Amino acid sequence: MTLQQLKYILTIVSCGSISEAAKKLFISQPSLSTAVKEIEMEAGIEIFLRSSKGIVLSSDGAEFLSYARQVVEQAELLEQRYMNRKPSKKLFSISTQHYAFSVQAFVGLLKELNVDEYECTLRETRTYEIIEDVRNMKSELGIIYMSEFNRKVIQKILKDNELRFHPLFQAEAHVFISEEHPLAAKSLLDIEDLDDYPCLAFEQGDYNSFYFAEEILSTRTYKKKILVSDRATLFNLLIGLNGYTISSGVLNKDLNGEQIKSVRLRTDENIRVGYIVNQKASLSQLASAYVAKLKSVIADFGYPIINQEDELD
């Protein structure tokens, strides 16, 4: 087993397919497939599960990837130290629900990243797809929330897929509304106060279960409700229609502008935000740095960081 073969595996996982990885590596697809089969035979495991839809990491493959990444990273450090090699392009991918603080931490990390080249992916996407991304190692970590309502269902799905939830912070429920909203002067709102205004929520596609909703109180019946797929559209509708969305209350004015404000919502239900990881893999140095940056950003907003591990039993 060679260092180059390990790099092949990392590239395939990064690209999501053997054909795309072959193009990136400037080798033929049959040659890359043969190299993968040789590694699998030598290791005695099946690294990738193959189907008509493509490939995904097997359970053994996810564990293998964790060790491969560590070996490649250490080899690159050795080459840089003693052979004056140029640092390789930094690769990193995360998936997240639609949180501005996730983006802020991502921006902060890349600004501090002292490398000439990097290739990073930030996916704001649906809850089920975040879980799938981390399960398949398409993303190293995913950012989601849990509440009293959804935690048992989400925790079971995570356990079944060998994923683990690490809590970051707990927040009281808020709503985001326009600064010009008729209720903007209030410091505390009841959900009934908002009945005459459109409720905005992120659509969840084929997995549109109440448990996958990004907003609490998902089972409530709303007189007016609009489903959107991205934050920019949501904030435009908040302003244009005097709409609202239920959130954690963490609002970044640099990213969201000055026209949106956060108002406390009266409810007993809290929001616990955290990140999920694949238990078969260890985080890369860049992913670990992102988690540290996330905690720094959240602390700057005044939320205490949950440092102890919490299985939410």
VOGU-997378 format. One record per residue (C-alpha): chain; residue in three letters; residue number from 1; x, y, z. Coordinates in steps of 0.2 Angstrom, whole numbers, plus 5000, padded with zeros to 4 digits. Layout:
<pts>
PT kette rest  nr    x    y    z
PT     A  ALA NUM    X    Y    Z
...
</pts>
This chain:
<pts>
PT kette rest  nr    x    y    z
PT     A  MET   1 5000 5000 5000
PT     A  THR   2 5008 5017 4995
PT     A  LEU   3 5005 5035 5000
PT     A  GLN   4 4999 5038 4982
PT     A  GLN   5 4985 5025 4984
PT     A  LEU   6 4980 5033 5000
PT     A  LYS   7 4979 5050 4991
PT     A  TYR   8 4968 5041 4978
PT     A  ILE   9 4955 5036 4991
PT     A  LEU  10 4955 5054 4998
PT     A  THR  11 4952 5061 4981
PT     A  ILE  12 4938 5049 4977
PT     A  VAL  13 4929 5053 4993
PT     A  SER  14 4931 5072 4990
PT     A  CYS  15 4925 5071 4972
PT     A  GLY  16 4911 5059 4976
PT     A  SER  17 4914 5047 4961
PT     A  ILE  18 4929 5038 4953
PT     A  SER  19 4926 5046 4936
PT     A  GLU  20 4927 5064 4943
PT     A  ALA  21 4942 5059 4954
PT     A  ALA  22 4951 5051 4939
PT     A  LYS  23 4949 5068 4929
PT     A  LYS  24 4956 5077 4944
PT     A  LEU  25 4971 5065 4946
PT     A  PHE  26 4974 5065 4927
PT     A  ILE  27 4973 5046 4926
PT     A  SER  28 4961 5035 4917
PT     A  GLN  29 4946 5028 4926
PT     A  PRO  30 4950 5010 4924
PT     A  SER  31 4968 5013 4931
PT     A  LEU  32 4960 5022 4946
PT     A  SER  33 4947 5008 4949
PT     A  THR  34 4961 4995 4948
PT     A  ALA  35 4971 5004 4961
PT     A  VAL  36 4956 5005 4973
PT     A  LYS  37 4953 4986 4970
PT     A  GLU  38 4971 4983 4974
PT     A  ILE  39 4970 4993 4991
PT     A  GLU  40 4954 4983 4995
PT     A  MET  41 4962 4967 4992
PT     A  GLU  42 4977 4971 5002
PT     A  ALA  43 4967 4978 5017
PT     A  GLY  44 4955 4964 5016
PT     A  ILE  45 4940 4976 5016
PT     A  GLU  46 4928 4984 5004
PT     A  ILE  47 4931 5002 5005
PT     A  PHE  48 4917 5008 4993
PT     A  LEU  49 4900 5001 4991
PT     A  ARG  50 4895 5001 4972
PT     A  SER  51 4878 5003 4964
PT     A  SER  52 4870 5010 4949
PT     A  LYS  53 4869 5027 4958
PT     A  GLY  54 4888 5028 4961
PT     A  ILE  55 4899 5024 4976
PT     A  VAL  56 4898 5027 4994
PT     A  LEU  57 4910 5023 5008
PT     A  SER  58 4906 5007 5018
PT     A  SER  59 4907 5006 5036
PT     A  ASP  60 4925 4999 5035
PT     A  GLY  61 4929 5012 5022
PT     A  ALA  62 4925 5026 5033
PT     A  GLU  63 4937 5019 5046
PT     A  PHE  64 4950 5016 5033
PT     A  LEU  65 4948 5034 5027
PT     A  SER  66 4951 5041 5045
PT     A  TYR  67 4968 5032 5045
PT     A  ALA  68 4972 5037 5027
PT     A  ARG  69 4969 5055 5030
PT     A  GLN  70 4980 5055 5046
PT     A  VAL  71 4994 5046 5036
PT     A  VAL  72 4993 5058 5021
PT     A  GLU  73 4993 5073 5033
PT     A  GLN  74 5008 5068 5042
PT     A  ALA  75 5018 5063 5026
PT     A  GLU  76 5014 5081 5019
PT     A  LEU  77 5021 5089 5035
PT     A  LEU  78 5036 5078 5034
PT     A  GLU  79 5039 5083 5016
PT     A  GLN  80 5036 5102 5020
PT     A  ARG  81 5048 5101 5034
PT     A  TYR  82 5063 5092 5026
PT     A  MET  83 5060 5093 5007
PT     A  ASN  84 5053 5110 5005
PT     A  ARG  85 5038 5104 4996
PT     A  LYS  86 5024 5116 4993
PT     A  PRO  87 5009 5113 5005
PT     A  SER  88 4995 5103 4996
PT     A  LYS  89 4978 5111 4992
PT     A  LYS  90 4968 5110 5008
PT     A  LEU  91 4952 5101 5006
PT     A  PHE  92 4937 5103 5018
PT     A  SER  93 4918 5100 5017
PT     A  ILE  94 4904 5103 5029
PT     A  SER  95 4885 5103 5028
PT     A  THR  96 4874 5114 5039
PT     A  GLN  97 4856 5119 5042
PT     A  HIS  98 4853 5137 5037
PT     A  TYR  99 4863 5146 5051
PT     A  ALA 100 4872 5162 5048
PT     A  PHE 101 4885 5158 5062
PT     A  SER 102 4890 5143 5052
PT     A  VAL 103 4894 5154 5038
PT     A  GLN 104 4903 5167 5049
PT     A  ALA 105 4914 5153 5056
PT     A  PHE 106 4918 5147 5039
PT     A  VAL 107 4923 5164 5033
PT     A  GLY 108 4934 5167 5049
PT     A  LEU 109 4943 5150 5046
PT     A  LEU 110 4947 5153 5028
PT     A  LYS 111 4953 5171 5032
PT     A  GLU 112 4965 5164 5044
PT     A  LEU 113 4971 5149 5033
PT     A  ASN 114 4988 5153 5028
PT     A  VAL 115 4989 5143 5012
PT     A  ASP 116 4990 5147 4994
PT     A  GLU 117 4977 5135 4988
PT     A  TYR 118 4962 5127 4996
PT     A  GLU 119 4946 5119 4990
PT     A  CYS 120 4932 5120 5003
PT     A  THR 121 4913 5116 5002
PT     A  LEU 122 4900 5124 5013
PT     A  ARG 123 4883 5116 5010
PT     A  GLU 124 4867 5124 5017
PT     A  THR 125 4855 5110 5014
PT     A  ARG 126 4841 5100 5021
PT     A  THR 127 4842 5090 5038
PT     A  TYR 128 4841 5073 5030
PT     A  GLU 129 4854 5077 5017
PT     A  ILE 130 4866 5083 5031
PT     A  ILE 131 4864 5067 5040
PT     A  GLU 132 4867 5057 5023
PT     A  ASP 133 4882 5069 5019
PT     A  VAL 134 4891 5064 5035
PT     A  ARG 135 4886 5046 5035
PT     A  ASN 136 4894 5045 5017
PT     A  MET 137 4909 5056 5022
PT     A  LYS 138 4904 5068 5009
PT     A  SER 139 4906 5081 5023
PT     A  GLU 140 4917 5079 5038
PT     A  LEU 141 4904 5086 5050
PT     A  GLY 142 4886 5093 5049
PT     A  ILE 143 4877 5106 5059
PT     A  ILE 144 4859 5103 5065
PT     A  TYR 145 4848 5106 5080
PT     A  MET 146 4839 5096 5092
PT     A  SER 147 4824 5100 5103
PT     A  GLU 148 4813 5090 5115
PT     A  PHE 149 4801 5087 5101
PT     A  ASN 150 4813 5079 5088
PT     A  ARG 151 4828 5073 5098
PT     A  LYS 152 4823 5055 5101
PT     A  VAL 153 4819 5052 5082
PT     A  ILE 154 4835 5061 5077
PT     A  GLN 155 4846 5053 5090
PT     A  LYS 156 4839 5036 5084
PT     A  ILE 157 4843 5040 5066
PT     A  LEU 158 4861 5045 5071
PT     A  LYS 159 4864 5030 5081
PT     A  ASP 160 4858 5018 5067
PT     A  ASN 161 4870 5027 5055
PT     A  GLU 162 4885 5027 5067
PT     A  LEU 163 4885 5046 5069
PT     A  ARG 164 4887 5056 5085
PT     A  PHE 165 4880 5073 5090
PT     A  HIS 166 4891 5085 5099
PT     A  PRO 167 4881 5099 5107
PT     A  LEU 168 4888 5117 5105
PT     A  PHE 169 4875 5128 5114
PT     A  GLN 170 4857 5130 5119
PT     A  ALA 171 4846 5144 5115
PT     A  GLU 172 4829 5151 5119
PT     A  ALA 173 4817 5152 5104
PT     A  HIS 174 4817 5168 5094
PT     A  VAL 175 4809 5175 5078
PT     A  PHE 176 4817 5185 5065
PT     A  ILE 177 4807 5199 5058
PT     A  SER 178 4810 5215 5048
PT     A  GLU 179 4815 5231 5058
PT     A  GLU 180 4799 5238 5050
PT     A  HIS 181 4788 5224 5056
PT     A  PRO 182 4772 5231 5065
PT     A  LEU 183 4778 5220 5080
PT     A  ALA 184 4797 5225 5079
PT     A  ALA 185 4795 5236 5095
PT     A  LYS 186 4791 5222 5106
PT     A  SER 187 4804 5212 5116
PT     A  LEU 188 4794 5197 5119
PT     A  LEU 189 4781 5189 5107
PT     A  ASP 190 4768 5175 5109
PT     A  ILE 191 4766 5164 5093
PT     A  GLU 192 4748 5170 5092
PT     A  ASP 193 4754 5188 5090
PT     A  LEU 194 4761 5182 5073
PT     A  ASP 195 4745 5173 5066
PT     A  ASP 196 4741 5186 5054
PT     A  TYR 197 4759 5186 5046
PT     A  PRO 198 4767 5173 5035
PT     A  CYS 199 4777 5160 5043
PT     A  LEU 200 4793 5156 5033
PT     A  ALA 201 4801 5139 5034
PT     A  PHE 202 4814 5129 5025
PT     A  GLU 203 4807 5115 5014
PT     A  GLN 204 4814 5098 5017
PT     A  GLY 205 4810 5090 5000
PT     A  ASP 206 4806 5071 5000
PT     A  TYR 207 4809 5070 5019
PT     A  ASN 208 4797 5083 5024
PT     A  SER 209 4794 5075 5041
PT     A  PHE 210 4790 5087 5056
PT     A  TYR 211 4805 5079 5064
PT     A  PHE 212 4817 5085 5050
PT     A  ALA 213 4810 5103 5051
PT     A  GLU 214 4823 5117 5055
PT     A  GLU 215 4811 5126 5065
PT     A  ILE 216 4803 5121 5082
PT     A  LEU 217 4783 5121 5083
PT     A  SER 218 4783 5112 5066
PT     A  THR 219 4767 5103 5070
PT     A  ARG 220 4757 5119 5073
PT     A  THR 221 4744 5125 5060
PT     A  TYR 222 4748 5141 5052
PT     A  LYS 223 4736 5152 5043
PT     A  LYS 224 4749 5158 5031
PT     A  LYS 225 4765 5148 5028
PT     A  ILE 226 4779 5149 5014
PT     A  LEU 227 4792 5136 5011
PT     A  VAL 228 4809 5142 5004
PT     A  SER 229 4826 5134 5000
PT     A  ASP 230 4838 5147 5005
PT     A  ARG 231 4842 5161 5017
PT     A  ALA 232 4843 5175 5005
PT     A  THR 233 4825 5172 4999
PT     A  LEU 234 4819 5169 5017
PT     A  PHE 235 4826 5186 5022
PT     A  ASN 236 4819 5195 5007
PT     A  LEU 237 4801 5188 5011
PT     A  LEU 238 4803 5193 5029
PT     A  ILE 239 4806 5211 5023
PT     A  GLY 240 4794 5211 5009
PT     A  LEU 241 4779 5202 5017
PT     A  ASN 242 4781 5206 5035
PT     A  GLY 243 4784 5188 5038
PT     A  TYR 244 4794 5179 5051
PT     A  THR 245 4804 5163 5055
PT     A  ILE 246 4807 5154 5071
PT     A  SER 247 4826 5153 5075
PT     A  SER 248 4839 5152 5088
PT     A  GLY 249 4841 5170 5089
PT     A  VAL 250 4859 5171 5083
PT     A  LEU 251 4859 5185 5070
PT     A  ASN 252 4875 5191 5061
PT     A  LYS 253 4871 5209 5055
PT     A  ASP 254 4887 5208 5043
PT     A  LEU 255 4880 5193 5034
PT     A  ASN 256 4861 5196 5036
PT     A  GLY 257 4861 5215 5035
PT     A  GLU 258 4853 5229 5046
PT     A  GLN 259 4835 5226 5041
PT     A  ILE 260 4832 5210 5051
PT     A  LYS 261 4830 5209 5070
PT     A  SER 262 4828 5195 5083
PT     A  VAL 263 4814 5195 5095
PT     A  ARG 264 4812 5182 5109
PT     A  LEU 265 4797 5170 5107
PT     A  ARG 266 4788 5164 5122
PT     A  THR 267 4789 5145 5123
PT     A  ASP 268 4795 5132 5134
PT     A  GLU 269 4804 5123 5120
PT     A  ASN 270 4823 5126 5118
PT     A  ILE 271 4835 5124 5104
PT     A  ARG 272 4851 5114 5106
PT     A  VAL 273 4863 5116 5091
PT     A  GLY 274 4878 5105 5088
PT     A  TYR 275 4888 5096 5075
PT     A  ILE 276 4887 5078 5070
PT     A  VAL 277 4902 5067 5065
PT     A  ASN 278 4905 5050 5058
PT     A  GLN 279 4910 5039 5073
PT     A  LYS 280 4921 5028 5061
PT     A  ALA 281 4932 5043 5056
PT     A  SER 282 4942 5057 5065
PT     A  LEU 283 4941 5075 5060
PT     A  SER 284 4955 5082 5049
PT     A  GLN 285 4965 5097 5056
PT     A  LEU 286 4955 5109 5046
PT     A  ALA 287 4938 5102 5052
PT     A  SER 288 4945 5103 5070
PT     A  ALA 289 4950 5121 5067
PT     A  TYR 290 4932 5124 5061
PT     A  VAL 291 4924 5117 5076
PT     A  ALA 292 4936 5129 5087
PT     A  LYS 293 4931 5144 5076
PT     A  LEU 294 4912 5139 5078
PT     A  LYS 295 4914 5139 5097
PT     A  SER 296 4923 5156 5096
PT     A  VAL 297 4909 5164 5085
PT     A  ILE 298 4895 5157 5096
PT     A  ALA 299 4904 5163 5112
PT     A  ASP 300 4905 5180 5104
PT     A  PHE 301 4886 5181 5103
PT     A  GLY 302 4885 5178 5122
PT     A  TYR 303 4880 5159 5122
PT     A  PRO 304 4889 5148 5134
PT     A  ILE 305 4897 5133 5125
PT     A  ILE 306 4892 5116 5130
PT     A  ASN 307 4909 5108 5133
PT     A  GLN 308 4904 5091 5140
PT     A  GLU 309 4899 5077 5128
PT     A  ASP 310 4880 5074 5129
PT     A  GLU 311 4871 5059 5121
PT     A  LEU 312 4854 5067 5125
PT     A  ASP 313 4847 5051 5132
</pts>
